[in-house]
Amino acid sequence: MIRVLEEQRARDYYARAFGLEVSDRYDFPDFTLIYLRDPASPFELELTVNKGRDTPYDLGDGYGHIAFVVDDVEAEHARHRREGFTVTDLKTLKHGEDVLARFFFATDPDGYKIEVIQRGGRFA
């Protein structure tokens, strides 16, 4: 679960960036819960929108994030840039001479970091 300031902005981002669709939405007097998922996966991301909040959340200094595994990380990186999303440069993580991962981080509208990793090896 992540807390977001604006429901539509968050939904639009996750749909465009990662193909996530609303699977459920529950409106309560003080908050709304929105569940997003990729139709091909049981994974869900829960968005919580607290009503009446008008200031961004303090994300703290912890390092937690979600990750998406993709078939072509270079193509996804280029697509994210074309869409105008905030992304880091592509990176390669090695252990000795072995490539463990090729990846980049995207930043959603609320400042959360999302890792996008090339499918293969450890991330098959």
FENWOTA-V142666 format. One record per helix or strand of 2 or more residues. SS is the DSSP state (hx for helix, st for strand). FROM is the first residue (numbers start at 1). TO is the last residue. Records with the same first field share a line. If there is no record, write none. Layout:
BEGIN
SS->FROM-TO ; FROM-TO
END
This chain:
BEGIN
st->2-3 ; 21-27 ; 31-37 ; 44-50 ; 66-70 ; 86-87 ; 91-95 ; 98-107 ; 113-118
hx->7-18 ; 73-83
END
